[in-house]
Amino acid sequence: MESIDTLTPCPCGNPAGYSRCCAPLHDGLAAATAAQLMRSRYSAYVLKREDYLLASWHADTRPACLRLAGQQPAPTWLGLEIRQQRQIDDDHAIVEFIARYRLGGGRAQRQHETSRFTREGGRWYYLDGELKS
């Protein structure tokens, strides 16, 4: 797990800073919206918070592990753009996003995904996603 200066902008892009944005969610606070959970999951990838990623992944689709520490070359995350968020009903939502990253010294790449989220027991969970080309 990587550390972050709490005075710098949050990895998800919020200028308020990590301690006021994603840190409380990483420490157990429930996300208020699916988009907030998406942003906190992006920050968790940046910070290699595999524990949080697995805990915020719905049990029906959650992998046993992600092996983030063993990724070679490790991605350098460059930014997150939320394209749209849509509340389907009280307990289901869709978030479309683009996450930019670089592997090693290579060119920047994009992961464009539409993700599905579900809320159970007052907590949002990532269910699954569809990659877009």
C-alpha positions in Angstrom: 0.0 0.0 0.0 1.3 3.4 -0.9 1.1 6.5 1.2 -0.1 9.9 0.2 0.4 13.5 1.4 -3.0 14.4 2.8 -2.6 18.0 1.6 -2.3 17.1 -2.1 -5.3 16.7 -4.4 -7.1 13.3 -4.0 -5.9 10.7 -6.6 -9.5 10.8 -7.9 -9.0 14.5 -8.9 -10.8 16.2 -6.1 -8.7 19.3 -5.1 -10.1 19.2 -1.5 -7.5 16.5 -0.8 -7.4 12.8 0.0 -8.1 13.3 3.7 -11.4 15.1 2.8 -12.4 12.9 -0.1 -11.5 9.2 -0.5 -9.6 8.6 2.8 -12.8 8.4 4.9 -14.3 5.8 2.5 -11.0 3.8 2.6 -11.3 3.9 6.4 -14.9 2.4 6.4 -17.3 5.3 5.8 -20.1 4.2 3.3 -20.2 6.0 0.0 -23.3 8.2 -0.5 -23.5 7.5 -4.2 -22.2 5.0 -6.8 -20.1 7.7 -8.4 -18.4 8.5 -5.0 -17.7 4.8 -4.6 -16.2 4.7 -8.2 -13.9 7.6 -7.4 -12.8 6.0 -4.2 -12.1 2.7 -6.0 -10.0 4.6 -8.6 -8.0 6.1 -5.7 -7.6 2.7 -4.1 -6.1 1.4 -7.4 -3.7 4.4 -7.3 -2.7 3.6 -3.7 -2.8 -0.2 -4.2 -5.5 -0.6 -1.5 -6.4 -4.1 -2.6 -8.2 -4.6 0.8 -10.6 -1.7 0.0 -11.1 -2.8 -3.6 -12.2 -6.3 -2.5 -14.3 -5.0 0.3 -16.2 -2.6 -2.0 -16.7 -5.4 -4.7 -20.0 -7.2 -4.5 -19.6 -10.8 -3.1 -21.4 -12.3 -6.2 -18.7 -11.1 -8.6 -15.6 -10.4 -6.3 -12.4 -12.2 -7.2 -10.4 -13.9 -4.5 -7.5 -11.4 -4.9 -6.2 -8.8 -7.4 -2.4 -9.2 -7.0 -1.9 -5.4 -7.4 1.5 -5.6 -5.7 2.8 -8.1 -8.3 1.7 -6.1 -11.4 4.7 -5.8 -13.8 5.1 -3.2 -15.1 3.0 -1.5 -12.4 0.6 1.1 -13.8 1.1 4.7 -13.2 -2.4 6.2 -12.9 -2.8 9.5 -14.7 -6.4 10.6 -14.1 -10.1 9.8 -13.8 -12.9 11.3 -15.8 -16.5 10.4 -14.8 -18.5 10.6 -18.1 -21.9 10.0 -16.7 -23.7 8.6 -13.8 -27.2 7.3 -13.8 -29.4 6.1 -10.9 -31.5 3.2 -12.1 -33.5 3.0 -8.9 -32.8 3.4 -5.2 -30.4 0.5 -5.1 -28.9 0.3 -8.6 -26.7 2.7 -10.6 -24.4 2.9 -13.6 -21.2 5.0 -13.8 -19.3 5.5 -17.1 -15.7 6.5 -16.7 -12.3 6.8 -18.3 -9.2 6.0 -16.3 -5.9 6.9 -17.9 -2.7 5.1 -17.0 0.8 4.2 -18.3 2.6 0.9 -18.1 6.3 1.3 -17.6 7.7 3.9 -19.9 5.0 3.3 -22.5 2.3 5.4 -24.0 -0.7 6.5 -22.0 -3.6 4.2 -22.3 -7.3 4.5 -21.4 -9.7 2.2 -19.7 -13.2 3.3 -20.8 -15.8 1.3 -18.8 -19.5 1.4 -17.9 -19.7 0.0 -14.4 -22.8 -1.4 -12.6 -23.2 -0.8 -8.8 -25.7 -2.1 -6.3 -26.6 -1.0 -2.8 -27.2 -3.5 0.0 -27.6 -2.7 3.6 -27.0 1.0 3.0 -23.6 0.4 1.2 -22.8 0.7 -2.5 -20.8 -2.1 -4.1 -19.2 -2.5 -7.5 -20.9 -5.3 -9.3 -19.3 -5.5 -12.7 -18.2 -3.4 -15.7 -18.3 -3.5 -19.5 -15.2 -2.2 -21.3 -15.7 0.1 -24.2 -13.4 0.4 -27.2 
